Amino acid sequence: MTDGALLILATTFPDRDEAARVVSLLVDGGLAVCGQVGADLRSFYRWEGKLEDASEVAVTLKVLAARYELCAGELKLQHPYDVPQIVAWPASRVDADYLDWACGGGS
């Protein structure tokens, strides 16, 4: 595998319990290598013409590029939002040992 084979996917959830449930499902199902349920944050966005101000929880997933579409599809199915944030970018530099572990399915 080469650098770029691993993607960083960022999303948010309305609470820690829901975030943990979905992250666990994605990792256990082999769709994400690992995931972190991170910091509480405050999000501002427009929804249906109205400015929203919401408390959310940040989630970061590491996903093999070959599994991205499956992971993003399952994330959409499991996510409580109608239109969840799913933003991913390639990891341009990855430690060789970590990448070997990730490419082995995190085992």
Secondary structure as GFF3:
##gff-version 3
##sequence-region A 1 107
A	DSSP	beta_strand	6	13	.	.	.	ID=ss1
A	DSSP	alpha_helix	16	28	.	.	.	ID=ss2
A	DSSP	beta_strand	34	47	.	.	.	ID=ss3
A	DSSP	beta_strand	50	64	.	.	.	ID=ss4
A	DSSP	three_ten_helix	65	67	.	.	.	ID=ss5
A	DSSP	alpha_helix	68	78	.	.	.	ID=ss6
A	DSSP	beta_strand	87	90	.	.	.	ID=ss7
A	DSSP	alpha_helix	96	103	.	.	.	ID=ss8
###
